[in-house]
Amino acid sequence: MFEDYLLQNWILILISLAFVISLMTTVFLNKKTVIRMYLLIASIFVLSIIVFIEFYTTGKAEYRTARMVLSAIRYSATPFIIAQLCTTLIKRMRWFIFIPAFLLLILNVISIFTGIVFSITETNNLVHGPIWLVPYIGVGIYSVLLIFLLIKQSNKRLIEIIPIAFLAFALASGLVLPFIFHDAYASIFCSTIAIALFSYYEFDLISLTKKDSLTGLLDRHAYFADISHDPKSITALISIDMNGLKEINDKEGHQEGDEALLTLALCFVKPLKNKQSGYRVGGDEFIIVCRKTSEEEALDIVNKIKQYVSETKYSCSIGYSFNPNGEKPIDDLLKESDEMMYKEKDKYYIESGKNRRHS
């Protein structure tokens, strides 16, 4: 039995070991994300054992009760794993993402006694119940949500979209292939998810070399590299500076200051499309580079950022400049947007009555 498990899951074991080694040696991810990655690997590995034991008991009537329980766990595990992916890969994902997974778990437990999702025959074979598609639909919704949120929080650059597309393909295969290969696919499901996650992680590591580790926005080095490439396509710049970061750091601590920067960065990236990129170029300084973007589109970005920021407890100053013909030097564009941003910052401190030196 042990040899059969090793033979069936050897690829999964190798990928898991490679993943663990990579996590142990990386310096780009924060401790919380690394721990969640470890939990994901452990969950997938445990699921592979459950799947193997479940199908090992097929046709053995004496293990019918055990297989009912194992089948319920297998049907319930996938939504939990996708929910774990959401909390691991999506910044600021809340705990309620697990609620649908818990509801599906309850449904699968009920199915042990009612057979509404699945049932086990007297000869210990699995048959579908009247609502057997519900767990697949739940996983499908989770997968679409995960891919949507990954794209939404990305900088819409090809280097980030490729791993997201690969992960989407792997998740889609997990929904489609069971209908083609039926129970036989269960034996490679865990390996498929592990390979997809590891590949996404390795791709993401490459992109992290150009990202700010706190906010997920592109960093200062990426900014200077990007503006030197095809500068004539840059039709607008948006300068953003947070108000009051020093005051938050002094009074509430740097952890709260980091939380403020992350919250604002998520506001900045929300309205961006594939022609626009956000950068953190200083402690509380941000720039959005817009390529082949009309003045109307750029103003829409500015207005949406102001709207999103107004929904938080933080504040920022924004300036922008336009270059419709692509003839202005980038330095001139930046100077114009910075001047507007600093005027807005001066206005903020005058109206708020706060001491700018202390905040």
C-alpha positions in Angstrom: 0.0 0.0 0.0 2.8 2.4 0.9 4.7 1.6 -2.3 1.5 2.2 -4.3 1.1 5.6 -2.7 4.7 6.6 -3.4 4.4 5.5 -7.1 1.1 7.4 -7.6 2.2 10.6 -5.8 6.0 10.7 -6.4 5.7 13.8 -8.5 3.6 15.5 -5.8 6.2 14.6 -3.2 9.1 16.0 -5.3 7.2 19.3 -6.1 6.3 19.7 -2.4 9.9 19.2 -1.3 11.0 21.7 -3.9 8.4 24.2 -2.8 9.4 23.9 0.9 13.1 24.4 0.0 12.2 27.4 -2.1 10.2 28.9 0.8 13.0 28.3 3.2 15.5 30.2 1.1 13.4 33.1 -0.2 13.7 36.6 1.3 10.9 38.3 -0.7 7.9 37.0 1.2 6.7 38.1 4.7 6.5 35.5 7.5 2.7 35.3 7.4 2.6 34.5 3.7 5.3 31.8 4.1 3.4 30.2 6.9 0.2 30.1 4.8 2.2 28.6 1.9 3.4 25.8 4.2 -0.2 25.2 5.3 -1.3 25.0 1.7 1.4 22.4 0.9 0.4 20.4 4.0 -3.3 20.5 3.1 -2.6 19.3 -0.5 -0.3 16.5 0.8 -2.9 15.4 3.4 -5.6 15.4 0.7 -3.4 13.2 -1.5 -3.3 10.6 1.3 -7.1 10.8 1.8 -7.7 10.4 -1.9 -5.4 7.4 -2.1 -7.0 5.6 0.9 -10.5 6.4 -0.4 -9.9 4.8 -3.8 -7.8 2.0 -2.3 -11.0 0.9 -0.5 -13.1 0.8 -3.7 -15.0 -2.5 -4.1 -14.2 -3.5 -0.5 -17.6 -3.7 1.2 -16.1 -3.8 4.7 -14.8 -0.3 4.3 -18.0 1.2 3.1 -18.5 3.5 6.1 -14.9 4.7 6.0 -15.2 5.5 2.3 -18.3 7.6 2.9 -16.4 9.7 5.4 -13.3 9.9 3.1 -15.5 10.9 0.1 -17.1 13.7 2.1 -13.7 15.0 3.0 -12.5 14.8 -0.6 -15.5 16.7 -1.9 -15.1 19.3 0.9 -11.3 19.7 0.7 -11.0 21.4 -2.7 -13.1 24.5 -1.8 -11.1 24.9 1.4 -7.8 24.7 -0.6 -9.0 27.3 -3.1 -10.1 29.5 -0.2 -6.6 29.1 1.3 -5.2 30.2 -2.0 -7.3 33.3 -1.8 -6.1 34.2 1.7 -2.5 33.4 0.7 -2.2 35.2 -2.6 -4.7 38.1 -2.2 -3.7 41.0 0.0 -6.2 41.8 2.8 -8.5 38.9 2.1 -10.9 38.4 4.9 -11.8 35.2 6.8 -15.4 35.2 5.4 -14.0 33.7 2.2 -14.2 30.4 4.0 -18.0 30.6 4.6 -19.0 29.0 1.3 -16.4 26.2 1.9 -18.0 25.5 5.3 -21.5 25.4 3.8 -20.3 22.9 1.2 -18.7 20.9 4.0 -22.0 20.7 5.9 -23.7 19.7 2.6 -21.2 16.9 2.1 -21.6 15.7 5.7 -25.4 15.6 5.2 -24.8 13.6 2.1 -23.3 10.8 4.1 -26.8 10.1 5.5 -29.0 11.3 2.6 -27.0 10.7 -0.6 -27.9 14.1 -2.0 -24.3 14.8 -3.3 -22.9 11.3 -3.4 -23.7 7.9 -2.0 -21.7 4.6 -1.6 -23.3 1.3 -2.8 -23.2 -1.9 -0.8 -20.2 -3.0 -2.8 -18.4 0.2 -1.8 -18.6 2.1 -5.2 -19.4 5.8 -5.4 -22.4 7.1 -7.3 -23.6 10.6 -7.8 -26.5 12.1 -6.0 -29.2 14.6 -7.4 -27.1 17.7 -6.6 -23.6 16.2 -7.2 -22.7 19.2 -9.4 -23.0 21.7 -6.5 -19.4 21.1 -5.1 -18.0 21.6 -8.7 -20.0 24.8 -9.1 -18.7 26.0 -5.7 -15.1 25.3 -6.7 -15.7 27.0 -10.0 -17.0 30.2 -8.4 -14.0 30.2 -6.0 -11.6 29.8 -8.9 -13.1 32.6 -10.9 -13.0 34.9 -7.9 -9.4 34.0 -7.2 -8.3 34.8 -10.7 -10.3 38.0 -10.9 -8.8 39.3 -7.6 -5.3 38.3 -8.7 -5.7 40.3 -11.9 -7.3 43.2 -10.0 -4.4 43.5 -7.5 -1.7 43.1 -10.2 0.0 45.9 -12.1 -1.6 44.5 -15.3 1.9 43.7 -16.8 2.6 40.6 -18.9 5.1 39.3 -16.4 2.3 39.1 -13.8 -0.5 38.1 -16.2 1.3 35.0 -17.5 1.5 33.1 -14.1 -2.1 34.1 -13.3 -3.2 32.7 -16.7 -1.2 29.5 -16.0 -2.9 29.2 -12.6 -6.3 29.8 -14.2 -5.6 27.0 -16.8 -4.6 24.6 -14.0 -7.8 25.4 -12.0 -9.9 25.1 -15.1 -8.4 21.7 -15.8 -9.4 20.6 -12.3 -13.0 21.4 -13.2 -13.1 20.0 -16.7 -11.0 16.8 -16.6 -13.1 15.0 -13.9 -15.9 14.9 -16.5 -13.5 13.4 -19.1 -11.5 10.9 -17.0 -14.0 10.6 -14.1 -12.5 9.0 -10.9 -9.2 8.4 -12.5 -8.5 12.2 -12.4 -8.6 12.2 -8.6 -5.2 10.5 -8.5 -3.5 13.4 -10.2 -5.6 16.3 -8.8 -3.3 17.0 -5.9 -0.2 17.0 -8.2 -2.0 19.3 -10.6 -2.7 21.9 -7.9 0.8 21.6 -6.4 2.5 22.1 -9.7 0.2 25.1 -10.6 0.9 26.7 -7.2 4.6 26.1 -7.3 4.8 27.5 -10.9 2.8 30.5 -9.9 5.1 31.1 -6.9 8.3 30.8 -9.0 6.9 33.2 -11.6 5.9 35.6 -8.9 9.4 35.5 -7.4 10.7 36.8 -10.7 8.2 39.6 -10.7 8.9 40.4 -7.0 12.4 41.5 -8.0 10.7 44.5 -9.5 8.1 45.0 -6.8 7.9 46.8 -3.6 7.5 44.0 -1.0 5.0 45.9 1.2 2.5 47.2 -1.3 2.9 44.9 -4.3 3.4 48.0 -6.5 6.4 48.2 -8.8 9.4 49.7 -7.1 11.7 52.7 -7.8 14.1 50.7 -9.9 11.3 49.4 -12.1 10.0 53.0 -12.5 13.3 54.4 -13.9 13.7 51.3 -16.1 10.2 51.6 -17.5 10.1 55.3 -18.2 13.3 54.9 -20.3 11.5 52.5 -22.6 9.4 54.1 -25.3 8.9 57.4 -23.4 6.8 58.9 -26.3 4.0 56.4 -25.4 3.7 58.0 -21.9 0.8 60.4 -22.2 0.1 61.1 -18.5 1.8 60.9 -15.1 0.0 60.9 -11.7 2.0 61.8 -8.6 0.6 60.7 -5.2 1.9 61.4 -1.7 0.3 60.2 1.5 -0.6 62.7 4.1 0.4 62.2 7.7 2.5 59.0 7.5 5.1 60.3 10.0 2.4 61.1 12.5 0.9 57.6 12.2 4.4 56.1 12.6 5.2 58.2 15.6 1.9 57.8 17.4 0.7 54.4 16.4 3.8 52.6 15.3 5.4 51.5 12.0 3.1 48.5 11.7 0.1 50.8 11.5 2.1 53.0 9.0 2.7 49.9 6.9 -1.0 49.1 7.0 -1.8 52.6 5.9 0.5 52.4 2.9 -0.9 49.0 1.9 -4.4 50.2 2.1 -3.7 53.2 -0.1 -1.7 51.2 -2.6 -4.8 48.9 -3.1 -6.8 52.1 -3.8 -4.2 53.2 -6.3 -4.1 50.0 -8.3 -7.9 49.4 -8.5 -8.7 51.7 -11.4 -5.6 50.8 -13.4 -5.7 49.0 -16.8 -3.1 47.2 -18.8 -1.7 50.5 -20.2 -1.1 52.0 -16.7 1.4 51.0 -14.0 1.7 52.0 -10.3 5.0 52.5 -8.6 6.1 53.2 -5.0 9.1 55.4 -5.6 9.7 56.5 -1.9 8.5 56.0 1.6 5.0 57.5 1.0 5.5 58.6 -2.6 3.8 57.0 -5.5 3.7 57.5 -9.3 1.3 56.1 -11.9 2.6 56.0 -15.5 -0.1 56.0 -18.2 0.8 54.9 -21.7 -1.5 55.7 -24.7 -4.1 56.9 -22.2 -6.4 59.8 -23.1 -6.8 62.8 -20.8 -10.3 61.7 -20.0 -9.1 58.2 -19.0 -6.3 59.7 -16.8 -8.8 62.1 -15.1 -11.1 59.1 -14.5 -8.2 57.3 -12.7 -7.5 60.3 -10.5 -11.2 60.7 -9.6 -11.6 57.0 -8.8 -8.5 57.0 -6.6 -9.9 60.0 -4.7 -13.1 58.1 -4.3 -11.5 54.9 -3.0 -9.2 56.8 -0.6 -12.1 58.8 0.8 -13.6 55.4 1.8 -10.6 54.8 4.1 -9.4 56.6 7.2 -6.3 57.8 5.4 -5.6 60.8 3.1 -3.3 61.5 0.2 -2.5 64.4 -2.2 -2.7 63.9 -6.0 -1.2 65.7 -8.9 -1.3 64.9 -12.6 0.1 66.1 -16.0 -0.7 65.3 -19.6 1.4 64.7 -22.7 -1.1 64.0 -25.5 1.5 64.1 -28.3 4.2 62.3 -26.4 6.5 65.3 -27.0 7.1 66.4 -23.4 10.2 65.0 -21.6 9.4 62.8 -18.6 11.2 65.2 -16.3 8.8 68.0 -17.3 5.8 65.8 -16.9 6.9 64.7 -13.4 7.6 68.3 -12.4 4.1 69.4 -13.5 2.4 66.6 -11.6 4.5 67.1 -8.5 3.8 70.8 -8.5 0.0 70.1 -8.5 0.4 67.4 -5.9 2.4 69.7 -3.5 -0.2 72.5 -3.9 -2.9 70.0 -2.9 -0.7 68.9 0.1 -0.3 72.5 1.2 -4.0 73.0 1.0 -4.5 69.8 3.1 -2.3 71.0 5.9 -3.8 74.5 5.9 -7.3 73.2 6.1 -6.5 70.4 8.7 -4.4 72.7 10.9 -1.8 70.0 11.2 2.0 70.7 11.5 3.5 69.5 8.3 6.9 68.9 9.9 5.4 66.5 12.4 3.3 64.6 9.9 
